[in-house]
């Protein structure tokens, strides 16, 4: 059931120098730190002397990998990894990443975070020229275009640079050729990507928290439009596509990223606290307690509490053993699923006027259930504050906001939403204040899902892949 936002994918890459590290094990540990960005499937590809071996499957990191598998993948000097939530292409094993392709110049492995807006156009052109695809995701289209350009360019990095002239949309990628590790970020910088060092080894990751998890030091962010190449332990940078206006997804700070990450120069934790403080300024209310909905609502609740002077308290207990892969086979079970994931702490909220801070409201169903939990636990009032503006537009760059008719803010006024979710009052972060939550960011922001204004041209509609439509539905 499409009640809440899903995370982006997460990518990681490591180039070991002098065999000082085990790339498979380091990638495994780093993917654990990125698990919040994708919980449907995961994979690791290891390069040992130009031979690439990959293992990937549906499930969480510990479900797909064990010590026996990692030891089998041991050796080599390079690896890339991926955790996935499907946006383009369904949730199937064939769509899991990294993608490993064999072509005239050898093998390449690709892991991709983001979403191309011209996937269908590119794929149709390739199919008319005889291309055969094994998946339904845009990452395979990207790999095919890079491989084709490699046949016309002197190096794999030049093939990536040339391909960026064709690819439109959001992509932060790590790519392995037989001898090189490459990281690239689209010219708008929609999705984050950073670089670090582990001894003499070079690492890339979607978020800095992945570097911390393996003891690597943060070096810098990959610039929007930049291609970084690691070969023989040496780093080179190509900035042919750099210099344009950046458009980092603002929701990285509000929801997607882990709070201990620093994205393009700004602390995610502090950005969320600022959002909460702004909510306290805009929507003050008399109350006894401020609580945050785990996980990304907690930092915003701390900011609201600090600004308002109203005490912060632990209002919810989250079941840490239930992920987004939790299955609810019947409607009744789906209706009660929030109780499995989350429970209100009655000893904290009973008899109190509670301010509940959350990161977003999508359809409103989940919010209504969480408000109900607080009331059943004895809260006398529930005032909801949301650390993002109302969602009123689709996202074309990776977030699964695909239809206005599924967004409660397109169907109801704020007062109607407040009544629908059972709150006493409701306040959203003002769109104009989005710029204030991350003042130290080196990037400008994409706010299209809130404003309807996008940094690049977007398609009028996103057609469903014909390979995922049953014959009788055609």
Secondary structure as UniProt FT lines:
FT   STRAND          10..15
FT   TURN            18..19
FT   HELIX           23..33
FT   HELIX           35..37
FT   STRAND          41..48
FT   TURN            49..50
FT   STRAND          51..58
FT   HELIX           61..64
FT   HELIX           67..72
FT   STRAND          78..84
FT   HELIX           93..95
FT   STRAND          99..103
FT   TURN            104..105
FT   STRAND          106..116
FT   HELIX           119..128
FT   TURN            129..130
FT   HELIX           138..150
FT   TURN            151..152
FT   HELIX           156..163
FT   TURN            164..166
FT   STRAND          169..176
FT   STRAND          180..185
FT   TURN            187..188
FT   STRAND          194..198
FT   TURN            199..200
FT   STRAND          201..205
FT   HELIX           208..213
FT   TURN            214..215
FT   STRAND          217..221
FT   TURN            224..225
FT   STRAND          227..231
FT   TURN            232..233
FT   STRAND          234..238
FT   TURN            240..241
FT   STRAND          248..249
FT   HELIX           252..256
FT   TURN            259..260
FT   STRAND          262..263
FT   TURN            264..265
FT   STRAND          266..267
FT   HELIX           268..282
FT   STRAND          289..292
FT   TURN            294..295
FT   HELIX           296..308
FT   STRAND          316..318
FT   TURN            320..321
FT   TURN            324..325
FT   HELIX           331..341
FT   STRAND          342..344
FT   HELIX           346..349
FT   TURN            350..351
FT   STRAND          353..358
FT   HELIX           365..376
FT   TURN            377..378
FT   STRAND          381..386
FT   HELIX           404..406
FT   HELIX           408..411
FT   HELIX           414..421
FT   STRAND          425..428
FT   HELIX           431..433
FT   HELIX           434..437
FT   TURN            438..440
FT   STRAND          445..446
FT   HELIX           448..451
FT   HELIX           466..468
FT   HELIX           471..473
//
